[in-house]
Amino acid sequence: DTVVTQTPLSLSVTPGQPASISCKSSQSPRHSDGKTYLYWYLQRPGQSPQLLIYEVSNRFSGVPNRFSGSGSGTDFTLKISRVEAEDVGLYYCMQTIETPPGFTFGPGTRVDIK
Amino acid sequence: QVQLVESGGNAVQPGRSLRLSCEASAFSLRSFAIHWVRQAPGKGLEWVSVISFDGSDKYYSDSVKGRFTISRDNSKNTVYLQMNRVRPEDTAVYYCATHVIDSSQSQIPFGDWGPGTLVTVSS
C-alpha cells in the first residue's frame, strides 16, 4: 500500500513569514501517462477541505499566489510565501493511485499563527 | 462553485445499514464523477469511494470494499453511498466531493466539497 507522510506535523508561523510543508510518498504519483498526480488541500477549522494545488504545482481557481507547490519523484513541497491569519488549518497532501484506482491522503500538517 | 449537500447521517448500531445521499443545488451532477471522503473525529481524511459521471465505473477503498456501495441517479441529481454491516470504525463525517477533468485535461479530484454528514456507529 502507498504511504504518504508529511513533515512537520505541526507548524507555528509568524504572520508575514514563509512556511513550508514536505510530503513524501512510498510510491511515485507519476502515472503511465507521464503526469504526476499530487495535490494539496487546506481544511480550515470547522470547515470542509478545499483544494489548493493540483498536479504538483497548479493553483486551483481562487487560490492566492502566495501558495505554491513543487517537487518530483516521491518528494513534494507546499510553500506559503507570507503566511496570513486565514491560512490557519490542516494541510493535506494527497496522491492518486493508478492501479487499482485510489486516493491516499497524508496525515495532515497543522499550521497555526504565533 | 459547485454546491453539494450530504444527508442521511445518523447514529446506527454496528452491523446495521445506512444510506447517505449527495445532492447538488442549482446545477447538474451528471457531468461529474463524485467521491465520498470521510473524516473520523479528530482524524485525517480518508478516501472511501468514487463513481464515474455515468455510473459505469466504481472504486472503493479496501476498508469499505464489500460493505459499501456507491450509486447515482442522474435523473434525481443525487449520488448515494449505501453502507451495510457498519462498524464502529466507520464513525466519521462523510463528505461528497467532485472530480473533474479541466480543459487542459488536468485531473482535479475533490475540487468542490459538501459540508459533510455525521455517521456514528455505536451500540
Interface residues (C-beta under 8 A of the other chain):
Chain A: D1 K35 Y37 Y39 Y41 Q43 S48 P49 Q50 L51 Y54 E55 N58 F60 L90 Y92 M94 T96 P100 P101 G102 F103 T104 F105 G106 P107 G108
Chain B: H35 V37 G44 L45 E46 W47 V50 Y59 S61 D62 Y95 S106 Q107 I108 P109 F110 G111 W113 G114 P115 G116
